[in-house]
Amino acid sequence: MLNDKAVAAEEPFNKFLVWYSGAQTDRRRQTYKGNLLVSSVFGLVRKVMSAIFPWANLFRPDVATLATIGLNGQPSARSVLFTGITEGGFAFYTDYDSDKGKELDLNLSAVMLFYWAVPPRQVRIDGKVHKLSREDAGRYWESRSRANQLAAAAVIQSSIISGREEHLEKVRQLEQLYRGKPIPCPDSWGGYSLVPEKIEFWEGKIDWLHDRERYLLNDGNWTKIKLAP
Ligand SMILES: Cc1cc2nc3c(=O)[nH]c(=O)nc-3n(C[C@H](O)[C@H](O)[C@H](O)COP(=O)(O)O)c2cc1C
């Protein structure tokens, strides 16, 4: 390829981290610093929405779409929370017995897709997953609230349930069982690291001449190419 250019191993990771920190709420507010009205309205909306939906992940740059290959060969996608770069890849936590867990057991290939609106940016990470260690799962589990742990430990993710009442009842039973004690991390709950083979950055421009570049890993070396958006 004509514009194929060798780059340092850390370059695509560093670029991701720069964009990721640029998408954080605080930085986004800085973007609005010049306009007091916009920044106040943004702050107020955030407060009101968070008060109404305290569990909602509002304005969170760590929400990514994770695509896997379904057991029937169809694409399968859902949102997950990106928790950082761990063991050379992009980490997230889940129930290994969930649909995505079963899909990843069969096919390690996955894509993680980030979209941040301000400034308009997309990062697409293609690669293969591996499971993170049990110690790592335990550490992350402990960082979660008790309510969150109870909800996750009570049911197998993606299993069919009769409704909310069944989930609530199982949470109540667990609460009784572990009253005054920590909720143990279920064996089936843990993290994955998506180790990239391809990372693609897209940045929207006002004149529609958007920027798009793809990093490709070949024999352990990253190269970069520019693509038409
Ligand atoms: C904003 C948001 C964040 C989520 N984060 C996670 C997550 O980190 N891990 C997870 O297992 N599910 C997460 N979920 C739920 C998944 O989208 C999905 O419903 C669940 O994992 C079951 O997917 P599966 O049946 O394809 O395995 C999140 C959902 C939303 C809307």
Ligand as a Chemical Component Dictionary entry (heavy atoms), coordinates in Angstrom:
data_LIG
# 
_chem_comp.id                   LIG 
_chem_comp.type                 NON-POLYMER 
_chem_comp.pdbx_formal_charge   0 
_chem_comp.three_letter_code    LIG 
# 
loop_
_chem_comp_atom.comp_id 
_chem_comp_atom.atom_id 
_chem_comp_atom.alt_atom_id 
_chem_comp_atom.type_symbol 
_chem_comp_atom.charge 
_chem_comp_atom.model_Cartn_x 
_chem_comp_atom.model_Cartn_y 
_chem_comp_atom.model_Cartn_z 
_chem_comp_atom.pdbx_ordinal 
LIG C1  C1  C 0 -24.643 1.669   29.201 1  
LIG C2  C2  C 0 -24.607 0.187   29.378 2  
LIG C3  C3  C 0 -23.492 -0.413  29.937 3  
LIG C4  C4  C 0 -23.445 -1.795  30.099 4  
LIG N1  N1  N 0 -22.315 -2.362  30.608 5  
LIG C5  C5  C 0 -22.230 -3.702  30.691 6  
LIG C6  C6  C 0 -21.005 -4.313  31.101 7  
LIG O1  O1  O 0 -19.993 -3.669  31.402 8  
LIG N2  N2  N 0 -20.980 -5.671  31.162 9  
LIG C7  C7  C 0 -22.053 -6.441  30.830 10 
LIG O2  O2  O 0 -21.963 -7.650  30.913 11 
LIG N3  N3  N 0 -23.217 -5.882  30.433 12 
LIG C8  C8  C 0 -23.326 -4.536  30.339 13 
LIG N4  N4  N 0 -24.486 -3.957  29.906 14 
LIG C9  C9  C 0 -25.619 -4.840  29.512 15 
LIG C10 C10 C 0 -25.342 -5.368  28.096 16 
LIG O3  O3  O 0 -25.561 -4.363  27.135 17 
LIG C11 C11 C 0 -26.182 -6.606  27.764 18 
LIG O4  O4  O 0 -27.550 -6.360  27.932 19 
LIG C12 C12 C 0 -25.790 -7.793  28.632 20 
LIG O5  O5  O 0 -24.394 -7.852  28.838 21 
LIG C13 C13 C 0 -26.256 -9.104  28.005 22 
LIG O6  O6  O 0 -25.693 -9.228  26.727 23 
LIG P1  P1  P 0 -25.546 -10.651 25.998 24 
LIG O7  O7  O 0 -26.875 -11.346 26.188 25 
LIG O8  O8  O 0 -25.252 -10.321 24.591 26 
LIG O9  O9  O 0 -24.439 -11.389 26.686 27 
LIG C14 C14 C 0 -24.559 -2.584  29.714 28 
LIG C15 C15 C 0 -25.670 -1.978  29.149 29 
LIG C16 C16 C 0 -25.701 -0.623  28.991 30 
LIG C17 C17 C 0 -26.911 -0.005  28.330 31 
# 
loop_
_chem_comp_bond.comp_id 
_chem_comp_bond.atom_id_1 
_chem_comp_bond.atom_id_2 
_chem_comp_bond.value_order 
_chem_comp_bond.pdbx_ordinal 
LIG C1  C2  SING 1  
LIG C2  C3  SING 2  
LIG C2  C16 DOUB 3  
LIG C3  C4  DOUB 4  
LIG C4  N1  SING 5  
LIG C4  C14 SING 6  
LIG N1  C5  DOUB 7  
LIG C5  C6  SING 8  
LIG C5  C8  SING 9  
LIG C6  O1  DOUB 10 
LIG C6  N2  SING 11 
LIG N2  C7  SING 12 
LIG C7  O2  DOUB 13 
LIG C7  N3  SING 14 
LIG N3  C8  DOUB 15 
LIG C8  N4  SING 16 
LIG N4  C9  SING 17 
LIG N4  C14 SING 18 
LIG C9  C10 SING 19 
LIG C10 O3  SING 20 
LIG C10 C11 SING 21 
LIG C11 O4  SING 22 
LIG C11 C12 SING 23 
LIG C12 O5  SING 24 
LIG C12 C13 SING 25 
LIG C13 O6  SING 26 
LIG O6  P1  SING 27 
LIG P1  O7  DOUB 28 
LIG P1  O8  SING 29 
LIG P1  O9  SING 30 
LIG C14 C15 DOUB 31 
LIG C15 C16 SING 32 
LIG C16 C17 SING 33 
# 
